[in-house]
Amino acid sequence: AVETKKKAVQRIEEQLMKLEVQATDREENKQIALGTSKLNYLDPRISVAWCKKFGVPIEKIYNKTQREKFAWAIDMAEKDYEF
C-alpha cells in the first residue's frame, strides 16, 4: 500500500512539473506573439503618436534596434497624428 502511494505521488509530481513547463512556455510565447504583431502589422506612426500623446517613453514600446528601424515614424508622427 505504501509503495502504491509513493508511485501515485511521484506520478502526480511529474504531471505538476509538466504543467509548470507548459505554463512557462505559454507565457513566453505570448511575448513573442505580441512583439511579432507589433512589428509586422501595426503602423509605427500610431504607436509613436500614442506614446507622445500620453507621455509614454518610446523606449518602453520599442527597443534600440526597433527605434532605429522606425526612426522615420518617430520623426514624423506627432501626438495628434491620425491614420
PyMOL Python script that loads the backbone (N, CA, C, O; Angstrom):
from pymol import cmd

cmd.read_pdbstr("""\
ATOM      1  N   ALA A   1       0.822  -1.193   0.000  1.00  0.00           N
ATOM      2  CA  ALA A   1       0.000   0.000   0.000  1.00  0.00           C
ATOM      3  C   ALA A   1       0.865   1.256   0.000  1.00  0.00           C
ATOM      4  O   ALA A   1       0.550   2.230  -0.683  1.00  0.00           O
ATOM      5  N   VAL A   2       1.961   1.232   0.771  1.00  0.00           N
ATOM      6  CA  VAL A   2       2.845   2.391   0.845  1.00  0.00           C
ATOM      7  C   VAL A   2       3.526   2.612  -0.503  1.00  0.00           C
ATOM      8  O   VAL A   2       3.643   3.750  -0.959  1.00  0.00           O
ATOM      9  N   GLU A   3       3.976   1.528  -1.144  1.00  0.00           N
ATOM     10  CA  GLU A   3       4.634   1.642  -2.455  1.00  0.00           C
ATOM     11  C   GLU A   3       3.669   2.206  -3.495  1.00  0.00           C
ATOM     12  O   GLU A   3       4.065   3.018  -4.332  1.00  0.00           O
ATOM     13  N   THR A   4       2.430   1.789  -3.447  1.00  0.00           N
ATOM     14  CA  THR A   4       1.420   2.287  -4.386  1.00  0.00           C
ATOM     15  C   THR A   4       1.222   3.781  -4.210  1.00  0.00           C
ATOM     16  O   THR A   4       1.118   4.523  -5.186  1.00  0.00           O
ATOM     17  N   LYS A   5       1.171   4.216  -2.961  1.00  0.00           N
ATOM     18  CA  LYS A   5       1.000   5.653  -2.677  1.00  0.00           C
ATOM     19  C   LYS A   5       2.218   6.445  -3.138  1.00  0.00           C
ATOM     20  O   LYS A   5       2.077   7.539  -3.684  1.00  0.00           O
ATOM     21  N   LYS A   6       3.426   5.892  -2.918  1.00  0.00           N
ATOM     22  CA  LYS A   6       4.639   6.575  -3.355  1.00  0.00           C
ATOM     23  C   LYS A   6       4.654   6.748  -4.869  1.00  0.00           C
ATOM     24  O   LYS A   6       5.035   7.802  -5.378  1.00  0.00           O
ATOM     25  N   LYS A   7       4.236   5.702  -5.587  1.00  0.00           N
ATOM     26  CA  LYS A   7       4.190   5.768  -7.051  1.00  0.00           C
ATOM     27  C   LYS A   7       3.163   6.802  -7.508  1.00  0.00           C
ATOM     28  O   LYS A   7       3.395   7.541  -8.465  1.00  0.00           O
ATOM     29  N   ALA A   8       2.030   6.847  -6.816  1.00  0.00           N
ATOM     30  CA  ALA A   8       0.990   7.814  -7.168  1.00  0.00           C
ATOM     31  C   ALA A   8       1.490   9.238  -6.944  1.00  0.00           C
ATOM     32  O   ALA A   8       1.253  10.116  -7.775  1.00  0.00           O
ATOM     33  N   VAL A   9       2.176   9.473  -5.833  1.00  0.00           N
ATOM     34  CA  VAL A   9       2.727  10.799  -5.538  1.00  0.00           C
ATOM     35  C   VAL A   9       3.759  11.183  -6.594  1.00  0.00           C
ATOM     36  O   VAL A   9       3.774  12.319  -7.069  1.00  0.00           O
ATOM     37  N   GLN A  10       4.621  10.236  -6.960  1.00  0.00           N
ATOM     38  CA  GLN A  10       5.646  10.509  -7.969  1.00  0.00           C
ATOM     39  C   GLN A  10       4.994  10.867  -9.310  1.00  0.00           C
ATOM     40  O   GLN A  10       5.431  11.796  -9.989  1.00  0.00           O
ATOM     41  N   ARG A  11       3.953  10.128  -9.682  1.00  0.00           N
ATOM     42  CA  ARG A  11       3.245  10.386 -10.943  1.00  0.00           C
ATOM     43  C   ARG A  11       2.611  11.785 -10.928  1.00  0.00           C
ATOM     44  O   ARG A  11       2.666  12.506 -11.923  1.00  0.00           O
ATOM     45  N   ILE A  12       2.020  12.152  -9.811  1.00  0.00           N
ATOM     46  CA  ILE A  12       1.386  13.472  -9.690  1.00  0.00           C
ATOM     47  C   ILE A  12       2.434  14.581  -9.739  1.00  0.00           C
ATOM     48  O   ILE A  12       2.206  15.624 -10.351  1.00  0.00           O
ATOM     49  N   GLU A  13       3.582  14.358  -9.095  1.00  0.00           N
ATOM     50  CA  GLU A  13       4.659  15.354  -9.141  1.00  0.00           C
ATOM     51  C   GLU A  13       5.165  15.552 -10.572  1.00  0.00           C
ATOM     52  O   GLU A  13       5.454  16.677 -10.980  1.00  0.00           O
ATOM     53  N   GLU A  14       5.272  14.457 -11.331  1.00  0.00           N
ATOM     54  CA  GLU A  14       5.700  14.558 -12.731  1.00  0.00           C
ATOM     55  C   GLU A  14       4.680  15.342 -13.553  1.00  0.00           C
ATOM     56  O   GLU A  14       5.047  16.166 -14.390  1.00  0.00           O
ATOM     57  N   GLN A  15       3.400  15.080 -13.307  1.00  0.00           N
ATOM     58  CA  GLN A  15       2.349  15.817 -14.013  1.00  0.00           C
ATOM     59  C   GLN A  15       2.411  17.302 -13.676  1.00  0.00           C
ATOM     60  O   GLN A  15       2.247  18.151 -14.553  1.00  0.00           O
ATOM     61  N   LEU A  16       2.646  17.613 -12.406  1.00  0.00           N
ATOM     62  CA  LEU A  16       2.749  19.004 -11.978  1.00  0.00           C
ATOM     63  C   LEU A  16       3.914  19.693 -12.679  1.00  0.00           C
ATOM     64  O   LEU A  16       3.786  20.828 -13.136  1.00  0.00           O
ATOM     65  N   MET A  17       5.048  19.006 -12.762  1.00  0.00           N
ATOM     66  CA  MET A  17       6.206  19.579 -13.421  1.00  0.00           C
ATOM     67  C   MET A  17       5.907  19.853 -14.902  1.00  0.00           C
ATOM     68  O   MET A  17       6.289  20.897 -15.429  1.00  0.00           O
ATOM     69  N   LYS A  18       5.226  18.918 -15.566  1.00  0.00           N
ATOM     70  CA  LYS A  18       4.860  19.114 -16.976  1.00  0.00           C
ATOM     71  C   LYS A  18       3.966  20.342 -17.137  1.00  0.00           C
ATOM     72  O   LYS A  18       4.154  21.138 -18.057  1.00  0.00           O
ATOM     73  N   LEU A  19       2.997  20.491 -16.241  1.00  0.00           N
ATOM     74  CA  LEU A  19       2.086  21.633 -16.314  1.00  0.00           C
ATOM     75  C   LEU A  19       2.817  22.953 -16.082  1.00  0.00           C
ATOM     76  O   LEU A  19       2.513  23.956 -16.728  1.00  0.00           O
ATOM     77  N   GLU A  20       3.776  22.953 -15.161  1.00  0.00           N
ATOM     78  CA  GLU A  20       4.550  24.171 -14.911  1.00  0.00           C
ATOM     79  C   GLU A  20       5.369  24.557 -16.138  1.00  0.00           C
ATOM     80  O   GLU A  20       5.468  25.738 -16.472  1.00  0.00           O
ATOM     81  N   VAL A  21       5.955  23.572 -16.810  1.00  0.00           N
ATOM     82  CA  VAL A  21       6.723  23.842 -18.031  1.00  0.00           C
ATOM     83  C   VAL A  21       5.798  24.385 -19.117  1.00  0.00           C
ATOM     84  O   VAL A  21       6.150  25.333 -19.819  1.00  0.00           O
ATOM     85  N   GLN A  22       4.621  23.786 -19.254  1.00  0.00           N
ATOM     86  CA  GLN A  22       3.662  24.263 -20.256  1.00  0.00           C
ATOM     87  C   GLN A  22       3.239  25.701 -19.969  1.00  0.00           C
ATOM     88  O   GLN A  22       3.123  26.510 -20.890  1.00  0.00           O
ATOM     89  N   ALA A  23       3.009  26.021 -18.702  1.00  0.00           N
ATOM     90  CA  ALA A  23       2.601  27.385 -18.343  1.00  0.00           C
ATOM     91  C   ALA A  23       3.710  28.375 -18.668  1.00  0.00           C
ATOM     92  O   ALA A  23       3.438  29.463 -19.177  1.00  0.00           O
ATOM     93  N   THR A  24       4.950  28.013 -18.383  1.00  0.00           N
ATOM     94  CA  THR A  24       6.084  28.884 -18.700  1.00  0.00           C
ATOM     95  C   THR A  24       6.184  29.094 -20.204  1.00  0.00           C
ATOM     96  O   THR A  24       6.367  30.221 -20.665  1.00  0.00           O
ATOM     97  N   ASP A  25       6.067  28.014 -20.970  1.00  0.00           N
ATOM     98  CA  ASP A  25       6.122  28.125 -22.431  1.00  0.00           C
ATOM     99  C   ASP A  25       5.020  29.039 -22.950  1.00  0.00           C
ATOM    100  O   ASP A  25       5.251  29.857 -23.839  1.00  0.00           O
ATOM    101  N   ARG A  26       3.832  28.898 -22.396  1.00  0.00           N
ATOM    102  CA  ARG A  26       2.699  29.712 -22.832  1.00  0.00           C
ATOM    103  C   ARG A  26       2.978  31.193 -22.592  1.00  0.00           C
ATOM    104  O   ARG A  26       2.710  32.024 -23.460  1.00  0.00           O
ATOM    105  N   GLU A  27       3.512  31.525 -21.425  1.00  0.00           N
ATOM    106  CA  GLU A  27       3.830  32.924 -21.105  1.00  0.00           C
ATOM    107  C   GLU A  27       4.894  33.475 -22.047  1.00  0.00           C
ATOM    108  O   GLU A  27       4.778  34.602 -22.529  1.00  0.00           O
ATOM    109  N   GLU A  28       5.930  32.681 -22.310  1.00  0.00           N
ATOM    110  CA  GLU A  28       6.999  33.137 -23.198  1.00  0.00           C
ATOM    111  C   GLU A  28       6.475  33.336 -24.617  1.00  0.00           C
ATOM    112  O   GLU A  28       6.885  34.275 -25.300  1.00  0.00           O
ATOM    113  N   ASN A  29       5.583  32.472 -25.062  1.00  0.00           N
ATOM    114  CA  ASN A  29       5.028  32.603 -26.411  1.00  0.00           C
ATOM    115  C   ASN A  29       4.146  33.831 -26.544  1.00  0.00           C
ATOM    116  O   ASN A  29       4.059  34.412 -27.626  1.00  0.00           O
ATOM    117  N   LYS A  30       3.487  34.240 -25.462  1.00  0.00           N
ATOM    118  CA  LYS A  30       2.673  35.455 -25.510  1.00  0.00           C
ATOM    119  C   LYS A  30       3.541  36.652 -25.856  1.00  0.00           C
ATOM    120  O   LYS A  30       3.155  37.489 -26.671  1.00  0.00           O
ATOM    121  N   GLN A  31       4.704  36.734 -25.245  1.00  0.00           N
ATOM    122  CA  GLN A  31       5.600  37.854 -25.512  1.00  0.00           C
ATOM    123  C   GLN A  31       6.070  37.842 -26.958  1.00  0.00           C
ATOM    124  O   GLN A  31       6.136  38.888 -27.603  1.00  0.00           O
ATOM    125  N   ILE A  32       6.394  36.666 -27.465  1.00  0.00           N
ATOM    126  CA  ILE A  32       6.851  36.551 -28.849  1.00  0.00           C
ATOM    127  C   ILE A  32       5.742  36.989 -29.793  1.00  0.00           C
ATOM    128  O   ILE A  32       5.984  37.749 -30.730  1.00  0.00           O
ATOM    129  N   ALA A  33       4.528  36.514 -29.548  1.00  0.00           N
ATOM    130  CA  ALA A  33       3.420  36.845 -30.434  1.00  0.00           C
ATOM    131  C   ALA A  33       3.128  38.344 -30.422  1.00  0.00           C
ATOM    132  O   ALA A  33       2.862  38.929 -31.472  1.00  0.00           O
ATOM    133  N   LEU A  34       3.174  38.968 -29.250  1.00  0.00           N
ATOM    134  CA  LEU A  34       2.903  40.403 -29.175  1.00  0.00           C
ATOM    135  C   LEU A  34       3.951  41.198 -29.933  1.00  0.00           C
ATOM    136  O   LEU A  34       3.620  42.137 -30.656  1.00  0.00           O
ATOM    137  N   GLY A  35       5.195  40.831 -29.774  1.00  0.00           N
ATOM    138  CA  GLY A  35       6.266  41.530 -30.476  1.00  0.00           C
ATOM    139  C   GLY A  35       6.146  41.386 -31.974  1.00  0.00           C
ATOM    140  O   GLY A  35       6.377  42.341 -32.717  1.00  0.00           O
ATOM    141  N   THR A  36       5.787  40.199 -32.421  1.00  0.00           N
ATOM    142  CA  THR A  36       5.646  39.946 -33.848  1.00  0.00           C
ATOM    143  C   THR A  36       4.522  40.798 -34.425  1.00  0.00           C
ATOM    144  O   THR A  36       4.692  41.420 -35.474  1.00  0.00           O
ATOM    145  N   SER A  37       3.386  40.832 -33.757  1.00  0.00           N
ATOM    146  CA  SER A  37       2.261  41.635 -34.239  1.00  0.00           C
ATOM    147  C   SER A  37       2.620  43.110 -34.285  1.00  0.00           C
ATOM    148  O   SER A  37       2.317  43.807 -35.253  1.00  0.00           O
ATOM    149  N   LYS A  38       3.272  43.578 -33.221  1.00  0.00           N
ATOM    150  CA  LYS A  38       3.625  44.998 -33.132  1.00  0.00           C
ATOM    151  C   LYS A  38       4.538  45.387 -34.286  1.00  0.00           C
ATOM    152  O   LYS A  38       4.381  46.466 -34.858  1.00  0.00           O
ATOM    153  N   LEU A  39       5.478  44.537 -34.634  1.00  0.00           N
ATOM    154  CA  LEU A  39       6.444  44.876 -35.682  1.00  0.00           C
ATOM    155  C   LEU A  39       5.875  44.709 -37.082  1.00  0.00           C
ATOM    156  O   LEU A  39       6.182  45.504 -37.971  1.00  0.00           O
ATOM    157  N   ASN A  40       5.057  43.693 -37.292  1.00  0.00           N
ATOM    158  CA  ASN A  40       4.644  43.368 -38.653  1.00  0.00           C
ATOM    159  C   ASN A  40       3.300  43.954 -39.082  1.00  0.00           C
ATOM    160  O   ASN A  40       3.070  44.144 -40.276  1.00  0.00           O
ATOM    161  N   TYR A  41       2.421  44.242 -38.144  1.00  0.00           N
ATOM    162  CA  TYR A  41       1.073  44.629 -38.535  1.00  0.00           C
ATOM    163  C   TYR A  41       0.647  46.020 -38.084  1.00  0.00           C
ATOM    164  O   TYR A  41      -0.285  46.588 -38.653  1.00  0.00           O
ATOM    165  N   LEU A  42       1.301  46.575 -37.086  1.00  0.00           N
ATOM    166  CA  LEU A  42       0.876  47.865 -36.553  1.00  0.00           C
ATOM    167  C   LEU A  42       1.743  48.978 -37.116  1.00  0.00           C
ATOM    168  O   LEU A  42       2.968  48.930 -37.005  1.00  0.00           O
ATOM    169  N   ASP A  43       1.125  49.965 -37.711  1.00  0.00           N
ATOM    170  CA  ASP A  43       1.859  51.109 -38.255  1.00  0.00           C
ATOM    171  C   ASP A  43       2.592  51.795 -37.104  1.00  0.00           C
ATOM    172  O   ASP A  43       1.956  52.206 -36.134  1.00  0.00           O
ATOM    173  N   PRO A  44       3.911  51.924 -37.192  1.00  0.00           N
ATOM    174  CA  PRO A  44       4.666  52.501 -36.080  1.00  0.00           C
ATOM    175  C   PRO A  44       4.281  53.947 -35.779  1.00  0.00           C
ATOM    176  O   PRO A  44       4.472  54.408 -34.654  1.00  0.00           O
ATOM    177  N   ARG A  45       3.745  54.667 -36.754  1.00  0.00           N
ATOM    178  CA  ARG A  45       3.323  56.052 -36.508  1.00  0.00           C
ATOM    179  C   ARG A  45       2.211  56.108 -35.470  1.00  0.00           C
ATOM    180  O   ARG A  45       2.137  57.053 -34.684  1.00  0.00           O
ATOM    181  N   ILE A  46       1.348  55.097 -35.466  1.00  0.00           N
ATOM    182  CA  ILE A  46       0.255  55.051 -34.492  1.00  0.00           C
ATOM    183  C   ILE A  46       0.817  54.859 -33.082  1.00  0.00           C
ATOM    184  O   ILE A  46       0.408  55.535 -32.137  1.00  0.00           O
ATOM    185  N   SER A  47       1.762  53.926 -32.961  1.00  0.00           N
ATOM    186  CA  SER A  47       2.377  53.684 -31.647  1.00  0.00           C
ATOM    187  C   SER A  47       3.139  54.907 -31.159  1.00  0.00           C
ATOM    188  O   SER A  47       3.058  55.263 -29.984  1.00  0.00           O
ATOM    189  N   VAL A  48       3.876  55.550 -32.056  1.00  0.00           N
ATOM    190  CA  VAL A  48       4.662  56.731 -31.690  1.00  0.00           C
ATOM    191  C   VAL A  48       3.731  57.869 -31.269  1.00  0.00           C
ATOM    192  O   VAL A  48       3.984  58.542 -30.270  1.00  0.00           O
ATOM    193  N   ALA A  49       2.660  58.084 -32.025  1.00  0.00           N
ATOM    194  CA  ALA A  49       1.709  59.144 -31.686  1.00  0.00           C
ATOM    195  C   ALA A  49       1.068  58.872 -30.323  1.00  0.00           C
ATOM    196  O   ALA A  49       0.889  59.789 -29.521  1.00  0.00           O
ATOM    197  N   TRP A  50       0.728  57.620 -30.071  1.00  0.00           N
ATOM    198  CA  TRP A  50       0.133  57.256 -28.783  1.00  0.00           C
ATOM    199  C   TRP A  50       1.106  57.561 -27.651  1.00  0.00           C
ATOM    200  O   TRP A  50       0.720  58.119 -26.623  1.00  0.00           O
ATOM    201  N   CYS A  51       2.374  57.193 -27.844  1.00  0.00           N
ATOM    202  CA  CYS A  51       3.398  57.475 -26.819  1.00  0.00           C
ATOM    203  C   CYS A  51       3.500  58.973 -26.546  1.00  0.00           C
ATOM    204  O   CYS A  51       3.547  59.400 -25.393  1.00  0.00           O
ATOM    205  N   LYS A  52       3.534  59.761 -27.611  1.00  0.00           N
ATOM    206  CA  LYS A  52       3.675  61.211 -27.449  1.00  0.00           C
ATOM    207  C   LYS A  52       2.436  61.812 -26.791  1.00  0.00           C
ATOM    208  O   LYS A  52       2.544  62.710 -25.956  1.00  0.00           O
ATOM    209  N   LYS A  53       1.269  61.317 -27.168  1.00  0.00           N
ATOM    210  CA  LYS A  53       0.017  61.852 -26.632  1.00  0.00           C
ATOM    211  C   LYS A  53      -0.119  61.588 -25.130  1.00  0.00           C
ATOM    212  O   LYS A  53      -0.594  62.446 -24.385  1.00  0.00           O
ATOM    213  N   PHE A  54       0.299  60.397 -24.692  1.00  0.00           N
ATOM    214  CA  PHE A  54       0.106  60.017 -23.294  1.00  0.00           C
ATOM    215  C   PHE A  54       1.394  60.066 -22.469  1.00  0.00           C
ATOM    216  O   PHE A  54       1.419  59.617 -21.323  1.00  0.00           O
ATOM    217  N   GLY A  55       2.457  60.608 -23.054  1.00  0.00           N
ATOM    218  CA  GLY A  55       3.699  60.784 -22.311  1.00  0.00           C
ATOM    219  C   GLY A  55       4.421  59.495 -21.959  1.00  0.00           C
ATOM    220  O   GLY A  55       5.135  59.432 -20.958  1.00  0.00           O
ATOM    221  N   VAL A  56       4.237  58.468 -22.777  1.00  0.00           N
ATOM    222  CA  VAL A  56       4.918  57.190 -22.549  1.00  0.00           C
ATOM    223  C   VAL A  56       6.241  57.208 -23.309  1.00  0.00           C
ATOM    224  O   VAL A  56       6.245  57.473 -24.511  1.00  0.00           O
ATOM    225  N   PRO A  57       7.349  56.937 -22.654  1.00  0.00           N
ATOM    226  CA  PRO A  57       8.632  56.925 -23.371  1.00  0.00           C
ATOM    227  C   PRO A  57       8.629  55.877 -24.482  1.00  0.00           C
ATOM    228  O   PRO A  57       8.215  54.739 -24.262  1.00  0.00           O
ATOM    229  N   ILE A  58       9.077  56.249 -25.647  1.00  0.00           N
ATOM    230  CA  ILE A  58       9.103  55.328 -26.787  1.00  0.00           C
ATOM    231  C   ILE A  58       9.975  54.118 -26.466  1.00  0.00           C
ATOM    232  O   ILE A  58       9.760  53.035 -27.010  1.00  0.00           O
ATOM    233  N   GLU A  59      10.956  54.299 -25.587  1.00  0.00           N
ATOM    234  CA  GLU A  59      11.838  53.202 -25.186  1.00  0.00           C
ATOM    235  C   GLU A  59      11.069  52.072 -24.506  1.00  0.00           C
ATOM    236  O   GLU A  59      11.527  50.929 -24.490  1.00  0.00           O
ATOM    237  N   LYS A  60       9.899  52.389 -23.944  1.00  0.00           N
ATOM    238  CA  LYS A  60       9.083  51.358 -23.301  1.00  0.00           C
ATOM    239  C   LYS A  60       8.373  50.493 -24.339  1.00  0.00           C
ATOM    240  O   LYS A  60       7.976  49.365 -24.045  1.00  0.00           O
ATOM    241  N   ILE A  61       8.213  51.020 -25.550  1.00  0.00           N
ATOM    242  CA  ILE A  61       7.482  50.313 -26.596  1.00  0.00           C
ATOM    243  C   ILE A  61       8.431  49.627 -27.578  1.00  0.00           C
ATOM    244  O   ILE A  61       8.220  48.473 -27.950  1.00  0.00           O
ATOM    245  N   TYR A  62       9.465  50.337 -27.989  1.00  0.00           N
ATOM    246  CA  TYR A  62      10.414  49.807 -28.972  1.00  0.00           C
ATOM    247  C   TYR A  62      11.819  49.744 -28.382  1.00  0.00           C
ATOM    248  O   TYR A  62      12.254  50.669 -27.695  1.00  0.00           O
ATOM    249  N   ASN A  63      12.530  48.643 -28.656  1.00  0.00           N
ATOM    250  CA  ASN A  63      13.924  48.562 -28.220  1.00  0.00           C
ATOM    251  C   ASN A  63      14.807  49.378 -29.174  1.00  0.00           C
ATOM    252  O   ASN A  63      14.303  49.965 -30.131  1.00  0.00           O
ATOM    253  N   LYS A  64      16.115  49.417 -28.920  1.00  0.00           N
ATOM    254  CA  LYS A  64      17.030  50.276 -29.685  1.00  0.00           C
ATOM    255  C   LYS A  64      17.000  49.955 -31.177  1.00  0.00           C
ATOM    256  O   LYS A  64      16.925  50.865 -32.002  1.00  0.00           O
ATOM    257  N   THR A  65      17.057  48.692 -31.527  1.00  0.00           N
ATOM    258  CA  THR A  65      17.048  48.285 -32.933  1.00  0.00           C
ATOM    259  C   THR A  65      15.747  48.706 -33.607  1.00  0.00           C
ATOM    260  O   THR A  65      15.758  49.199 -34.735  1.00  0.00           O
ATOM    261  N   GLN A  66      14.634  48.511 -32.919  1.00  0.00           N
ATOM    262  CA  GLN A  66      13.339  48.892 -33.475  1.00  0.00           C
ATOM    263  C   GLN A  66      13.231  50.402 -33.624  1.00  0.00           C
ATOM    264  O   GLN A  66      12.656  50.888 -34.598  1.00  0.00           O
ATOM    265  N   ARG A  67      13.779  51.152 -32.669  1.00  0.00           N
ATOM    266  CA  ARG A  67      13.751  52.622 -32.779  1.00  0.00           C
ATOM    267  C   ARG A  67      14.564  53.076 -33.985  1.00  0.00           C
ATOM    268  O   ARG A  67      14.178  54.023 -34.670  1.00  0.00           O
ATOM    269  N   GLU A  68      15.677  52.417 -34.251  1.00  0.00           N
ATOM    270  CA  GLU A  68      16.467  52.762 -35.438  1.00  0.00           C
ATOM    271  C   GLU A  68      15.690  52.433 -36.709  1.00  0.00           C
ATOM    272  O   GLU A  68      15.696  53.208 -37.666  1.00  0.00           O
ATOM    273  N   LYS A  69      15.024  51.288 -36.716  1.00  0.00           N
ATOM    274  CA  LYS A  69      14.240  50.865 -37.881  1.00  0.00           C
ATOM    275  C   LYS A  69      13.075  51.829 -38.143  1.00  0.00           C
ATOM    276  O   LYS A  69      12.755  52.128 -39.293  1.00  0.00           O
ATOM    277  N   PHE A  70      12.453  52.305 -37.075  1.00  0.00           N
ATOM    278  CA  PHE A  70      11.279  53.165 -37.206  1.00  0.00           C
ATOM    279  C   PHE A  70      11.594  54.638 -36.950  1.00  0.00           C
ATOM    280  O   PHE A  70      10.705  55.403 -36.578  1.00  0.00           O
ATOM    281  N   ALA A  71      12.832  55.037 -37.142  1.00  0.00           N
ATOM    282  CA  ALA A  71      13.223  56.440 -36.913  1.00  0.00           C
ATOM    283  C   ALA A  71      12.362  57.384 -37.740  1.00  0.00           C
ATOM    284  O   ALA A  71      12.010  58.471 -37.282  1.00  0.00           O
ATOM    285  N   TRP A  72      12.024  56.973 -38.952  1.00  0.00           N
ATOM    286  CA  TRP A  72      11.191  57.805 -39.829  1.00  0.00           C
ATOM    287  C   TRP A  72       9.836  58.086 -39.167  1.00  0.00           C
ATOM    288  O   TRP A  72       9.320  59.199 -39.261  1.00  0.00           O
ATOM    289  N   ALA A  73       9.265  57.088 -38.507  1.00  0.00           N
ATOM    290  CA  ALA A  73       7.961  57.266 -37.857  1.00  0.00           C
ATOM    291  C   ALA A  73       8.093  58.136 -36.609  1.00  0.00           C
ATOM    292  O   ALA A  73       7.223  58.956 -36.317  1.00  0.00           O
ATOM    293  N   ILE A  74       9.186  57.949 -35.879  1.00  0.00           N
ATOM    294  CA  ILE A  74       9.407  58.734 -34.665  1.00  0.00           C
ATOM    295  C   ILE A  74       9.559  60.212 -35.017  1.00  0.00           C
ATOM    296  O   ILE A  74       9.054  61.080 -34.305  1.00  0.00           O
ATOM    297  N   ASP A  75      10.256  60.492 -36.113  1.00  0.00           N
ATOM    298  CA  ASP A  75      10.442  61.880 -36.546  1.00  0.00           C
ATOM    299  C   ASP A  75       9.162  62.480 -37.109  1.00  0.00           C
ATOM    300  O   ASP A  75       8.923  63.680 -36.970  1.00  0.00           O
ATOM    301  N   MET A  76       8.345  61.656 -37.739  1.00  0.00           N
ATOM    302  CA  MET A  76       7.193  62.139 -38.495  1.00  0.00           C
ATOM    303  C   MET A  76       5.926  62.310 -37.640  1.00  0.00           C
ATOM    304  O   MET A  76       5.216  63.307 -37.770  1.00  0.00           O
ATOM    305  N   ALA A  77       5.650  61.343 -36.778  1.00  0.00           N
ATOM    306  CA  ALA A  77       4.364  61.316 -36.071  1.00  0.00           C
ATOM    307  C   ALA A  77       4.353  62.288 -34.893  1.00  0.00           C
ATOM    308  O   ALA A  77       5.259  62.289 -34.059  1.00  0.00           O
ATOM    309  N   GLU A  78       3.321  63.103 -34.845  1.00  0.00           N
ATOM    310  CA  GLU A  78       3.085  63.996 -33.709  1.00  0.00           C
ATOM    311  C   GLU A  78       1.995  63.384 -32.840  1.00  0.00           C
ATOM    312  O   GLU A  78       1.382  62.387 -33.223  1.00  0.00           O
ATOM    313  N   LYS A  79       1.748  63.971 -31.672  1.00  0.00           N
ATOM    314  CA  LYS A  79       0.767  63.384 -30.758  1.00  0.00           C
ATOM    315  C   LYS A  79      -0.653  63.394 -31.314  1.00  0.00           C
ATOM    316  O   LYS A  79      -1.503  62.627 -30.861  1.00  0.00           O
ATOM    317  N   ASP A  80      -0.916  64.262 -32.296  1.00  0.00           N
ATOM    318  CA  ASP A  80      -2.261  64.316 -32.875  1.00  0.00           C
ATOM    319  C   ASP A  80      -2.336  63.605 -34.225  1.00  0.00           C
ATOM    320  O   ASP A  80      -3.269  63.836 -34.995  1.00  0.00           O
ATOM    321  N   TYR A  81      -1.362  62.743 -34.516  1.00  0.00           N
ATOM    322  CA  TYR A  81      -1.341  62.002 -35.783  1.00  0.00           C
ATOM    323  C   TYR A  81      -2.590  61.140 -35.901  1.00  0.00           C
ATOM    324  O   TYR A  81      -2.988  60.475 -34.944  1.00  0.00           O
ATOM    325  N   GLU A  82      -3.206  61.154 -37.079  1.00  0.00           N
ATOM    326  CA  GLU A  82      -4.363  60.300 -37.350  1.00  0.00           C
ATOM    327  C   GLU A  82      -4.072  59.469 -38.572  1.00  0.00           C
ATOM    328  O   GLU A  82      -3.531  59.964 -39.561  1.00  0.00           O
ATOM    329  N   PHE A  83      -4.432  58.202 -38.501  1.00  0.00           N
ATOM    330  CA  PHE A  83      -4.184  57.278 -39.606  1.00  0.00           C
ATOM    331  C   PHE A  83      -5.258  57.419 -40.653  1.00  0.00           C
ATOM    332  O   PHE A  83      -5.227  56.722 -41.667  1.00  0.00           O
TER     333      PHE A  83
END
""", "prot")
cmd.dss("prot")
cmd.show_as("cartoon", "prot")
cmd.util.cbc("prot")
cmd.orient("prot")
